[in-house]
């Protein structure tokens, strides 16, 4: 009995499959699929049927059994120009073969050469991904810093404005003279006995003293 081969698509599922899983009803009931956890260090994971190593962000051409057309140490700008020039030359050669001799086996060779050039160009561009990620993160952090500085500046302006309003309100208050202060003391003197009397009612000896006073008034 032969082993069953697992068929893995080289492309993600259509958007309709994801939309069906992440509906509002599924999200509200917590039924939507959770994203997979990030791979641990030195962990090998599979994506679209291809094994990847977490330590190796960009796989080398040699590990994929692809012929490398660019040297190990090189100037990316010059090499991209060379690959682009070679691509144009091979494309023109392919057109000549298609016009003069379409059945020539060199036609297939030129197609393979063009495919190899495209793969090397794609790999060379992928090596810029870490730099692009760092630059994207740097731009995002600069934008967040600028937004926070602008927010702090606006807050400081509003704070200074509130302080000016409070100082203006305090300066507009009337100044009390000696007569006003004595009048306030009289008002306080009139109010204090009431407060003291109300507080005295809570004292247990208050009722006893009141009974004695009533008894003395009755004798008189």
Secondary structure, 3 states (H helix, E strand, C coil): CCCCCCCCCCCCCCHHHHHHHCCHHHHHCCCCCCCCCCCCCCCEEEECCEEEECCCCCCCCHHHCCCCCCCCCCCHHHHHHHHHHHHHHHHHHHHHHHHHCCCCCHHHHHHHHHHHHHHHHHHHHHCCHHHHHHHHHHHHHHHHHHHHHHHHHHHHHHHHHHHHHHHHHHHCCCCCCHHHHHHHHHHHHHHHHHHHHHHHCCCHHHHHHHHHHHHHHHHC
